């Protein structure tokens, strides 16, 4: 399971960098925005992962369809990557 999570994080990060590059945004800028977003979410959850409901309540309506599709796409990519590694 940890392997899939690490692979998913890598896929999503790579996707962010590719999309940013297409929009003319540097890899460093994408990383900086990700850091700011992560810090903001962590603060909103009072630095406790068990308090993720705060974020769900705030973003679920607008983000859910996009996240569901990204999740499906990521799972398909991970399966392809894992097949390529002989797993």
GUDOZA-543155 format. One record per atom (N, C-alpha, C, O): residue in one letter; atom name; z, x, y negated; residue number from 1. Coordinates in steps of 0.2 Angstrom, whole numbers. Example, Ala and Ser with C-alpha at 12.3 -4.5 7.8 and 13.67 -1.06 7.14 Angstrom:
site type: A, atom: N, zz: 39, xx: 66, yy: 28, seq: 1
site type: A, atom: CA, zz: 39, xx: 62, yy: 22, seq: 1
site type: A, atom: C, zz: 39, xx: 66, yy: 16, seq: 1
site type: A, atom: O, zz: 42, xx: 71, yy: 17, seq: 1
site type: S, atom: N, zz: 35, xx: 64, yy: 11, seq: 2
site type: S, atom: CA, zz: 36, xx: 68, yy: 5, seq: 2
site type: S, atom: C, zz: 39, xx: 64, yy: 0, seq: 2
site type: S, atom: O, zz: 40, xx: 67, yy: -6, seq: 2
END
This chain:
site type: X, atom: N, zz: 0, xx: 4, yy: 6, seq: 1
site type: X, atom: CA, zz: 0, xx: 0, yy: 0, seq: 1
site type: X, atom: C, zz: 0, xx: 4, yy: -6, seq: 1
site type: X, atom: O, zz: -4, xx: 3, yy: -11, seq: 1
site type: X, atom: N, zz: 4, xx: 10, yy: -6, seq: 2
site type: X, atom: CA, zz: 4, xx: 14, yy: -12, seq: 2
site type: X, atom: C, zz: -3, xx: 17, yy: -14, seq: 2
site type: X, atom: O, zz: -5, xx: 18, yy: -19, seq: 2
site type: X, atom: N, zz: -6, xx: 19, yy: -8, seq: 3
site type: X, atom: CA, zz: -13, xx: 22, yy: -9, seq: 3
site type: X, atom: C, zz: -17, xx: 17, yy: -13, seq: 3
site type: X, atom: O, zz: -21, xx: 19, yy: -17, seq: 3
site type: X, atom: N, zz: -17, xx: 11, yy: -11, seq: 4
site type: X, atom: CA, zz: -21, xx: 5, yy: -14, seq: 4
site type: X, atom: C, zz: -19, xx: 5, yy: -21, seq: 4
site type: X, atom: O, zz: -24, xx: 4, yy: -26, seq: 4
site type: X, atom: N, zz: -13, xx: 5, yy: -23, seq: 5
site type: X, atom: CA, zz: -11, xx: 4, yy: -30, seq: 5
site type: X, atom: C, zz: -13, xx: 10, yy: -34, seq: 5
site type: X, atom: O, zz: -15, xx: 9, yy: -40, seq: 5
site type: X, atom: N, zz: -12, xx: 16, yy: -31, seq: 6
site type: X, atom: CA, zz: -15, xx: 22, yy: -35, seq: 6
site type: X, atom: C, zz: -22, xx: 21, yy: -36, seq: 6
site type: X, atom: O, zz: -25, xx: 23, yy: -41, seq: 6
site type: X, atom: N, zz: -26, xx: 19, yy: -31, seq: 7
site type: X, atom: CA, zz: -33, xx: 19, yy: -31, seq: 7
site type: X, atom: C, zz: -35, xx: 13, yy: -37, seq: 7
site type: X, atom: O, zz: -39, xx: 15, yy: -41, seq: 7
site type: X, atom: N, zz: -31, xx: 8, yy: -36, seq: 8
site type: X, atom: CA, zz: -33, xx: 2, yy: -41, seq: 8
site type: X, atom: C, zz: -32, xx: 5, yy: -48, seq: 8
site type: X, atom: O, zz: -36, xx: 4, yy: -53, seq: 8
site type: X, atom: N, zz: -26, xx: 9, yy: -50, seq: 9
site type: X, atom: CA, zz: -25, xx: 11, yy: -56, seq: 9
site type: X, atom: C, zz: -30, xx: 16, yy: -58, seq: 9
site type: X, atom: O, zz: -32, xx: 16, yy: -64, seq: 9
site type: X, atom: N, zz: -33, xx: 20, yy: -54, seq: 10
site type: X, atom: CA, zz: -38, xx: 25, yy: -56, seq: 10
site type: X, atom: C, zz: -44, xx: 21, yy: -57, seq: 10
site type: X, atom: O, zz: -48, xx: 23, yy: -62, seq: 10
site type: X, atom: N, zz: -46, xx: 16, yy: -53, seq: 11
site type: X, atom: CA, zz: -52, xx: 12, yy: -54, seq: 11
site type: X, atom: C, zz: -52, xx: 9, yy: -61, seq: 11
site type: X, atom: O, zz: -57, xx: 9, yy: -65, seq: 11
site type: X, atom: N, zz: -46, xx: 5, yy: -63, seq: 12
site type: X, atom: CA, zz: -45, xx: 2, yy: -69, seq: 12
site type: X, atom: C, zz: -46, xx: 7, yy: -75, seq: 12
site type: X, atom: O, zz: -49, xx: 5, yy: -80, seq: 12
site type: X, atom: N, zz: -43, xx: 13, yy: -74, seq: 13
site type: X, atom: CA, zz: -43, xx: 18, yy: -79, seq: 13
site type: X, atom: C, zz: -50, xx: 20, yy: -81, seq: 13
site type: X, atom: O, zz: -52, xx: 21, yy: -86, seq: 13
site type: X, atom: N, zz: -53, xx: 22, yy: -75, seq: 14
site type: X, atom: CA, zz: -60, xx: 24, yy: -76, seq: 14
site type: X, atom: C, zz: -65, xx: 19, yy: -79, seq: 14
site type: X, atom: O, zz: -69, xx: 20, yy: -83, seq: 14
site type: X, atom: N, zz: -63, xx: 12, yy: -77, seq: 15
site type: X, atom: CA, zz: -67, xx: 7, yy: -80, seq: 15
site type: X, atom: C, zz: -66, xx: 6, yy: -88, seq: 15
site type: X, atom: O, zz: -71, xx: 5, yy: -91, seq: 15
site type: X, atom: N, zz: -60, xx: 7, yy: -90, seq: 16
site type: X, atom: CA, zz: -58, xx: 7, yy: -97, seq: 16
site type: X, atom: C, zz: -62, xx: 13, yy: -101, seq: 16
site type: X, atom: O, zz: -64, xx: 11, yy: -106, seq: 16
site type: X, atom: N, zz: -62, xx: 18, yy: -98, seq: 17
site type: X, atom: CA, zz: -65, xx: 24, yy: -101, seq: 17
site type: X, atom: C, zz: -73, xx: 23, yy: -101, seq: 17
site type: X, atom: O, zz: -76, xx: 24, yy: -107, seq: 17
site type: X, atom: N, zz: -76, xx: 20, yy: -96, seq: 18
site type: X, atom: CA, zz: -83, xx: 19, yy: -96, seq: 18
site type: X, atom: C, zz: -85, xx: 14, yy: -102, seq: 18
site type: X, atom: O, zz: -89, xx: 15, yy: -105, seq: 18
site type: X, atom: N, zz: -81, xx: 8, yy: -102, seq: 19
site type: X, atom: CA, zz: -82, xx: 3, yy: -106, seq: 19
site type: X, atom: C, zz: -81, xx: 6, yy: -114, seq: 19
site type: X, atom: O, zz: -85, xx: 4, yy: -118, seq: 19
site type: X, atom: N, zz: -76, xx: 10, yy: -114, seq: 20
site type: X, atom: CA, zz: -74, xx: 12, yy: -121, seq: 20
site type: X, atom: C, zz: -80, xx: 17, yy: -123, seq: 20
site type: X, atom: O, zz: -82, xx: 17, yy: -129, seq: 20
site type: X, atom: N, zz: -83, xx: 21, yy: -119, seq: 21
site type: X, atom: CA, zz: -88, xx: 26, yy: -120, seq: 21
site type: X, atom: C, zz: -94, xx: 22, yy: -122, seq: 21
site type: X, atom: O, zz: -98, xx: 24, yy: -127, seq: 21
site type: X, atom: N, zz: -96, xx: 16, yy: -119, seq: 22
site type: X, atom: CA, zz: -101, xx: 12, yy: -121, seq: 22
site type: X, atom: C, zz: -101, xx: 9, yy: -128, seq: 22
site type: X, atom: O, zz: -106, xx: 8, yy: -131, seq: 22
site type: X, atom: N, zz: -94, xx: 8, yy: -130, seq: 23
site type: X, atom: CA, zz: -93, xx: 5, yy: -137, seq: 23
site type: X, atom: C, zz: -92, xx: 11, yy: -142, seq: 23
site type: X, atom: O, zz: -91, xx: 10, yy: -148, seq: 23
site type: X, atom: N, zz: -93, xx: 17, yy: -140, seq: 24
site type: X, atom: CA, zz: -92, xx: 23, yy: -144, seq: 24
site type: X, atom: C, zz: -85, xx: 25, yy: -145, seq: 24
site type: X, atom: O, zz: -84, xx: 29, yy: -150, seq: 24
site type: X, atom: N, zz: -81, xx: 24, yy: -141, seq: 25
site type: X, atom: CA, zz: -74, xx: 25, yy: -141, seq: 25
site type: X, atom: C, zz: -72, xx: 31, yy: -137, seq: 25
site type: X, atom: O, zz: -74, xx: 31, yy: -131, seq: 25
site type: X, atom: N, zz: -69, xx: 36, yy: -139, seq: 26
site type: X, atom: CA, zz: -68, xx: 42, yy: -135, seq: 26
site type: X, atom: C, zz: -62, xx: 41, yy: -130, seq: 26
site type: X, atom: O, zz: -59, xx: 36, yy: -130, seq: 26
site type: X, atom: N, zz: -62, xx: 45, yy: -125, seq: 27
site type: X, atom: CA, zz: -58, xx: 45, yy: -119, seq: 27
site type: X, atom: C, zz: -50, xx: 46, yy: -122, seq: 27
site type: X, atom: O, zz: -46, xx: 42, yy: -120, seq: 27
site type: X, atom: N, zz: -49, xx: 50, yy: -127, seq: 28
site type: X, atom: CA, zz: -43, xx: 51, yy: -130, seq: 28
site type: X, atom: C, zz: -40, xx: 44, yy: -133, seq: 28
site type: X, atom: O, zz: -35, xx: 43, yy: -133, seq: 28
site type: X, atom: N, zz: -45, xx: 41, yy: -137, seq: 29
site type: X, atom: CA, zz: -43, xx: 35, yy: -140, seq: 29
site type: X, atom: C, zz: -41, xx: 29, yy: -135, seq: 29
site type: X, atom: O, zz: -37, xx: 26, yy: -137, seq: 29
site type: X, atom: N, zz: -45, xx: 29, yy: -130, seq: 30
site type: X, atom: CA, zz: -44, xx: 24, yy: -125, seq: 30
site type: X, atom: C, zz: -37, xx: 25, yy: -122, seq: 30
site type: X, atom: O, zz: -33, xx: 21, yy: -121, seq: 30
site type: X, atom: N, zz: -35, xx: 32, yy: -121, seq: 31
site type: X, atom: CA, zz: -29, xx: 34, yy: -118, seq: 31
site type: X, atom: C, zz: -23, xx: 32, yy: -123, seq: 31
site type: X, atom: O, zz: -18, xx: 30, yy: -121, seq: 31
site type: X, atom: N, zz: -24, xx: 33, yy: -130, seq: 32
site type: X, atom: CA, zz: -19, xx: 32, yy: -135, seq: 32
site type: X, atom: C, zz: -18, xx: 24, yy: -135, seq: 32
site type: X, atom: O, zz: -12, xx: 22, yy: -136, seq: 32
site type: X, atom: N, zz: -23, xx: 20, yy: -135, seq: 33
site type: X, atom: CA, zz: -22, xx: 13, yy: -135, seq: 33
site type: X, atom: C, zz: -19, xx: 10, yy: -129, seq: 33
site type: X, atom: O, zz: -14, xx: 6, yy: -129, seq: 33
site type: X, atom: N, zz: -20, xx: 13, yy: -123, seq: 34
site type: X, atom: CA, zz: -17, xx: 11, yy: -117, seq: 34
site type: X, atom: C, zz: -9, xx: 13, yy: -117, seq: 34
site type: X, atom: O, zz: -5, xx: 9, yy: -115, seq: 34
site type: X, atom: N, zz: -8, xx: 19, yy: -120, seq: 35
site type: X, atom: CA, zz: -1, xx: 21, yy: -121, seq: 35
site type: X, atom: C, zz: 3, xx: 16, yy: -126, seq: 35
site type: X, atom: O, zz: 9, xx: 14, yy: -124, seq: 35
site type: X, atom: N, zz: 0, xx: 14, yy: -131, seq: 36
site type: X, atom: CA, zz: 3, xx: 10, yy: -136, seq: 36
site type: X, atom: C, zz: 4, xx: 3, yy: -133, seq: 36
site type: X, atom: O, zz: 9, xx: 0, yy: -133, seq: 36
site type: X, atom: N, zz: -1, xx: 0, yy: -129, seq: 37
site type: X, atom: CA, zz: 0, xx: -6, yy: -126, seq: 37
site type: X, atom: C, zz: 5, xx: -6, yy: -120, seq: 37
site type: X, atom: O, zz: 9, xx: -11, yy: -120, seq: 37
site type: X, atom: N, zz: 5, xx: -1, yy: -117, seq: 38
site type: X, atom: CA, zz: 11, xx: 0, yy: -112, seq: 38
site type: X, atom: C, zz: 18, xx: 0, yy: -115, seq: 38
site type: X, atom: O, zz: 22, xx: -3, yy: -112, seq: 38
site type: X, atom: N, zz: 18, xx: 4, yy: -120, seq: 39
site type: X, atom: CA, zz: 25, xx: 4, yy: -124, seq: 39
site type: X, atom: C, zz: 27, xx: -3, yy: -126, seq: 39
site type: X, atom: O, zz: 33, xx: -5, yy: -126, seq: 39
site type: X, atom: N, zz: 22, xx: -6, yy: -129, seq: 40
site type: X, atom: CA, zz: 23, xx: -13, yy: -132, seq: 40
site type: X, atom: C, zz: 25, xx: -18, yy: -126, seq: 40
site type: X, atom: O, zz: 30, xx: -22, yy: -127, seq: 40
site type: X, atom: N, zz: 22, xx: -18, yy: -121, seq: 41
site type: X, atom: CA, zz: 24, xx: -22, yy: -115, seq: 41
site type: X, atom: C, zz: 31, xx: -20, yy: -112, seq: 41
site type: X, atom: O, zz: 35, xx: -25, yy: -111, seq: 41
site type: X, atom: N, zz: 32, xx: -14, yy: -112, seq: 42
site type: X, atom: CA, zz: 38, xx: -12, yy: -109, seq: 42
site type: X, atom: C, zz: 44, xx: -14, yy: -114, seq: 42
site type: X, atom: O, zz: 49, xx: -16, yy: -111, seq: 42
site type: X, atom: N, zz: 43, xx: -13, yy: -120, seq: 43
site type: X, atom: CA, zz: 48, xx: -16, yy: -125, seq: 43
site type: X, atom: C, zz: 49, xx: -23, yy: -125, seq: 43
site type: X, atom: O, zz: 55, xx: -26, yy: -125, seq: 43
site type: X, atom: N, zz: 44, xx: -27, yy: -124, seq: 44
site type: X, atom: CA, zz: 44, xx: -34, yy: -124, seq: 44
site type: X, atom: C, zz: 48, xx: -37, yy: -117, seq: 44
site type: X, atom: O, zz: 51, xx: -42, yy: -117, seq: 44
site type: X, atom: N, zz: 47, xx: -32, yy: -112, seq: 45
site type: X, atom: CA, zz: 51, xx: -34, yy: -106, seq: 45
site type: X, atom: C, zz: 58, xx: -31, yy: -106, seq: 45
site type: X, atom: O, zz: 62, xx: -31, yy: -101, seq: 45
site type: X, atom: N, zz: 60, xx: -29, yy: -112, seq: 46
site type: X, atom: CA, zz: 67, xx: -26, yy: -112, seq: 46
site type: X, atom: C, zz: 68, xx: -20, yy: -107, seq: 46
site type: X, atom: O, zz: 73, xx: -19, yy: -105, seq: 46
site type: X, atom: N, zz: 62, xx: -16, yy: -106, seq: 47
site type: X, atom: CA, zz: 62, xx: -11, yy: -102, seq: 47
site type: X, atom: C, zz: 64, xx: -12, yy: -94, seq: 47
site type: X, atom: O, zz: 67, xx: -8, yy: -91, seq: 47
site type: X, atom: N, zz: 63, xx: -18, yy: -92, seq: 48
site type: X, atom: CA, zz: 65, xx: -20, yy: -86, seq: 48
site type: X, atom: C, zz: 59, xx: -24, yy: -82, seq: 48
site type: X, atom: O, zz: 57, xx: -29, yy: -85, seq: 48
site type: X, atom: N, zz: 57, xx: -21, yy: -77, seq: 49
site type: X, atom: CA, zz: 51, xx: -24, yy: -74, seq: 49
site type: X, atom: C, zz: 52, xx: -31, yy: -71, seq: 49
site type: X, atom: O, zz: 48, xx: -35, yy: -70, seq: 49
site type: X, atom: N, zz: 59, xx: -32, yy: -69, seq: 50
site type: X, atom: CA, zz: 60, xx: -39, yy: -67, seq: 50
site type: X, atom: C, zz: 60, xx: -44, yy: -72, seq: 50
site type: X, atom: O, zz: 61, xx: -50, yy: -71, seq: 50
site type: X, atom: N, zz: 58, xx: -42, yy: -78, seq: 51
site type: X, atom: CA, zz: 58, xx: -47, yy: -84, seq: 51
site type: X, atom: C, zz: 50, xx: -48, yy: -86, seq: 51
site type: X, atom: O, zz: 49, xx: -49, yy: -92, seq: 51
site type: X, atom: N, zz: 46, xx: -47, yy: -81, seq: 52
site type: X, atom: CA, zz: 39, xx: -48, yy: -83, seq: 52
site type: X, atom: C, zz: 37, xx: -55, yy: -84, seq: 52
site type: X, atom: O, zz: 31, xx: -56, yy: -87, seq: 52
site type: X, atom: N, zz: 41, xx: -60, yy: -83, seq: 53
site type: X, atom: CA, zz: 40, xx: -66, yy: -85, seq: 53
site type: X, atom: C, zz: 38, xx: -67, yy: -92, seq: 53
site type: X, atom: O, zz: 34, xx: -72, yy: -94, seq: 53
site type: X, atom: N, zz: 41, xx: -63, yy: -96, seq: 54
site type: X, atom: CA, zz: 40, xx: -63, yy: -103, seq: 54
site type: X, atom: C, zz: 33, xx: -62, yy: -105, seq: 54
site type: X, atom: O, zz: 30, xx: -66, yy: -109, seq: 54
site type: X, atom: N, zz: 30, xx: -57, yy: -102, seq: 55
site type: X, atom: CA, zz: 23, xx: -56, yy: -103, seq: 55
site type: X, atom: C, zz: 18, xx: -61, yy: -100, seq: 55
site type: X, atom: O, zz: 13, xx: -64, yy: -103, seq: 55
site type: X, atom: N, zz: 20, xx: -64, yy: -94, seq: 56
site type: X, atom: CA, zz: 16, xx: -69, yy: -90, seq: 56
site type: X, atom: C, zz: 16, xx: -75, yy: -95, seq: 56
site type: X, atom: O, zz: 10, xx: -78, yy: -96, seq: 56
site type: X, atom: N, zz: 22, xx: -77, yy: -97, seq: 57
site type: X, atom: CA, zz: 22, xx: -83, yy: -102, seq: 57
site type: X, atom: C, zz: 17, xx: -82, yy: -108, seq: 57
site type: X, atom: O, zz: 14, xx: -87, yy: -110, seq: 57
site type: X, atom: N, zz: 18, xx: -76, yy: -111, seq: 58
site type: X, atom: CA, zz: 14, xx: -75, yy: -117, seq: 58
site type: X, atom: C, zz: 6, xx: -74, yy: -116, seq: 58
site type: X, atom: O, zz: 3, xx: -77, yy: -120, seq: 58
site type: X, atom: N, zz: 4, xx: -72, yy: -110, seq: 59
site type: X, atom: CA, zz: -3, xx: -70, yy: -110, seq: 59
site type: X, atom: C, zz: -7, xx: -74, yy: -104, seq: 59
site type: X, atom: O, zz: -13, xx: -73, yy: -104, seq: 59
site type: X, atom: N, zz: -3, xx: -77, yy: -100, seq: 60
site type: X, atom: CA, zz: -6, xx: -80, yy: -94, seq: 60
site type: X, atom: C, zz: -12, xx: -85, yy: -96, seq: 60
site type: X, atom: O, zz: -18, xx: -84, yy: -93, seq: 60
site type: X, atom: N, zz: -12, xx: -89, yy: -101, seq: 61
site type: X, atom: CA, zz: -17, xx: -94, yy: -102, seq: 61
site type: X, atom: C, zz: -23, xx: -91, yy: -104, seq: 61
site type: X, atom: O, zz: -29, xx: -93, yy: -102, seq: 61
site type: X, atom: N, zz: -23, xx: -85, yy: -108, seq: 62
site type: X, atom: CA, zz: -29, xx: -82, yy: -111, seq: 62
site type: X, atom: C, zz: -32, xx: -77, yy: -106, seq: 62
site type: X, atom: O, zz: -38, xx: -75, yy: -106, seq: 62
site type: X, atom: N, zz: -27, xx: -73, yy: -103, seq: 63
site type: X, atom: CA, zz: -29, xx: -67, yy: -99, seq: 63
site type: X, atom: C, zz: -30, xx: -69, yy: -92, seq: 63
site type: X, atom: O, zz: -34, xx: -65, yy: -88, seq: 63
site type: X, atom: N, zz: -27, xx: -74, yy: -89, seq: 64
site type: X, atom: CA, zz: -28, xx: -76, yy: -82, seq: 64
site type: X, atom: C, zz: -35, xx: -75, yy: -79, seq: 64
site type: X, atom: O, zz: -36, xx: -72, yy: -74, seq: 64
site type: X, atom: N, zz: -40, xx: -79, yy: -82, seq: 65
site type: X, atom: CA, zz: -46, xx: -79, yy: -79, seq: 65
site type: X, atom: C, zz: -49, xx: -72, yy: -79, seq: 65
site type: X, atom: O, zz: -52, xx: -70, yy: -74, seq: 65
site type: X, atom: N, zz: -48, xx: -68, yy: -84, seq: 66
site type: X, atom: CA, zz: -51, xx: -61, yy: -84, seq: 66
site type: X, atom: C, zz: -48, xx: -57, yy: -79, seq: 66
site type: X, atom: O, zz: -51, xx: -53, yy: -76, seq: 66
site type: X, atom: N, zz: -41, xx: -57, yy: -79, seq: 67
site type: X, atom: CA, zz: -37, xx: -53, yy: -74, seq: 67
site type: X, atom: C, zz: -39, xx: -55, yy: -67, seq: 67
site type: X, atom: O, zz: -39, xx: -50, yy: -63, seq: 67
site type: X, atom: N, zz: -40, xx: -61, yy: -65, seq: 68
site type: X, atom: CA, zz: -41, xx: -63, yy: -59, seq: 68
site type: X, atom: C, zz: -48, xx: -60, yy: -56, seq: 68
site type: X, atom: O, zz: -49, xx: -58, yy: -51, seq: 68
site type: X, atom: N, zz: -53, xx: -60, yy: -61, seq: 69
site type: X, atom: CA, zz: -59, xx: -57, yy: -59, seq: 69
site type: X, atom: C, zz: -59, xx: -50, yy: -59, seq: 69
site type: X, atom: O, zz: -62, xx: -47, yy: -54, seq: 69
site type: X, atom: N, zz: -55, xx: -47, yy: -63, seq: 70
site type: X, atom: CA, zz: -54, xx: -39, yy: -63, seq: 70
site type: X, atom: C, zz: -51, xx: -37, yy: -56, seq: 70
site type: X, atom: O, zz: -52, xx: -32, yy: -53, seq: 70
site type: X, atom: N, zz: -46, xx: -41, yy: -54, seq: 71
site type: X, atom: CA, zz: -42, xx: -40, yy: -48, seq: 71
site type: X, atom: C, zz: -47, xx: -40, yy: -42, seq: 71
site type: X, atom: O, zz: -47, xx: -36, yy: -38, seq: 71
site type: X, atom: N, zz: -51, xx: -46, yy: -42, seq: 72
site type: X, atom: CA, zz: -56, xx: -46, yy: -36, seq: 72
site type: X, atom: C, zz: -61, xx: -40, yy: -36, seq: 72
site type: X, atom: O, zz: -62, xx: -38, yy: -31, seq: 72
site type: X, atom: N, zz: -63, xx: -39, yy: -42, seq: 73
site type: X, atom: CA, zz: -68, xx: -33, yy: -43, seq: 73
site type: X, atom: C, zz: -65, xx: -27, yy: -40, seq: 73
site type: X, atom: O, zz: -68, xx: -23, yy: -37, seq: 73
site type: X, atom: N, zz: -59, xx: -26, yy: -42, seq: 74
site type: X, atom: CA, zz: -55, xx: -19, yy: -41, seq: 74
site type: X, atom: C, zz: -54, xx: -19, yy: -33, seq: 74
site type: X, atom: O, zz: -55, xx: -14, yy: -30, seq: 74
site type: X, atom: N, zz: -52, xx: -25, yy: -30, seq: 75
site type: X, atom: CA, zz: -51, xx: -25, yy: -23, seq: 75
site type: X, atom: C, zz: -57, xx: -23, yy: -19, seq: 75
site type: X, atom: O, zz: -57, xx: -19, yy: -14, seq: 75
site type: X, atom: N, zz: -63, xx: -26, yy: -21, seq: 76
site type: X, atom: CA, zz: -69, xx: -24, yy: -18, seq: 76
site type: X, atom: C, zz: -71, xx: -17, yy: -19, seq: 76
site type: X, atom: O, zz: -73, xx: -13, yy: -14, seq: 76
site type: X, atom: N, zz: -69, xx: -14, yy: -25, seq: 77
site type: X, atom: CA, zz: -71, xx: -7, yy: -26, seq: 77
site type: X, atom: C, zz: -66, xx: -2, yy: -22, seq: 77
site type: X, atom: O, zz: -68, xx: 3, yy: -19, seq: 77
site type: X, atom: N, zz: -60, xx: -4, yy: -21, seq: 78
site type: X, atom: CA, zz: -55, xx: 0, yy: -17, seq: 78
site type: X, atom: C, zz: -57, xx: 0, yy: -10, seq: 78
site type: X, atom: O, zz: -57, xx: 5, yy: -7, seq: 78
site type: X, atom: N, zz: -59, xx: -6, yy: -7, seq: 79
site type: X, atom: CA, zz: -62, xx: -7, yy: 0, seq: 79
site type: X, atom: C, zz: -68, xx: -2, yy: 1, seq: 79
site type: X, atom: O, zz: -68, xx: 1, yy: 6, seq: 79
site type: X, atom: N, zz: -72, xx: -2, yy: -4, seq: 80
site type: X, atom: CA, zz: -78, xx: 3, yy: -4, seq: 80
site type: X, atom: C, zz: -76, xx: 10, yy: -4, seq: 80
site type: X, atom: O, zz: -78, xx: 14, yy: 0, seq: 80
site type: X, atom: N, zz: -71, xx: 12, yy: -8, seq: 81
site type: X, atom: CA, zz: -69, xx: 19, yy: -9, seq: 81
site type: X, atom: C, zz: -65, xx: 21, yy: -2, seq: 81
site type: X, atom: O, zz: -67, xx: 26, yy: 0, seq: 81
site type: X, atom: N, zz: -61, xx: 16, yy: 0, seq: 82
site type: X, atom: CA, zz: -57, xx: 18, yy: 7, seq: 82
site type: X, atom: C, zz: -62, xx: 18, yy: 13, seq: 82
site type: X, atom: O, zz: -61, xx: 23, yy: 17, seq: 82
site type: X, atom: N, zz: -68, xx: 14, yy: 13, seq: 83
site type: X, atom: CA, zz: -73, xx: 15, yy: 18, seq: 83
site type: X, atom: C, zz: -76, xx: 22, yy: 18, seq: 83
site type: X, atom: O, zz: -77, xx: 25, yy: 23, seq: 83
site type: X, atom: N, zz: -77, xx: 24, yy: 12, seq: 84
site type: X, atom: CA, zz: -80, xx: 30, yy: 11, seq: 84
site type: X, atom: C, zz: -76, xx: 36, yy: 13, seq: 84
site type: X, atom: O, zz: -79, xx: 42, yy: 14, seq: 84
site type: X, atom: N, zz: -70, xx: 35, yy: 13, seq: 85
site type: X, atom: CA, zz: -65, xx: 41, yy: 15, seq: 85
site type: X, atom: C, zz: -63, xx: 40, yy: 22, seq: 85
site type: X, atom: O, zz: -59, xx: 44, yy: 25, seq: 85
site type: X, atom: N, zz: -66, xx: 35, yy: 25, seq: 86
site type: X, atom: CA, zz: -65, xx: 35, yy: 33, seq: 86
site type: X, atom: C, zz: -59, xx: 32, yy: 34, seq: 86
site type: X, atom: O, zz: -56, xx: 33, yy: 40, seq: 86
site type: X, atom: N, zz: -56, xx: 27, yy: 30, seq: 87
site type: X, atom: CA, zz: -50, xx: 24, yy: 31, seq: 87
site type: X, atom: C, zz: -50, xx: 17, yy: 33, seq: 87
site type: X, atom: O, zz: -46, xx: 14, yy: 35, seq: 87
END
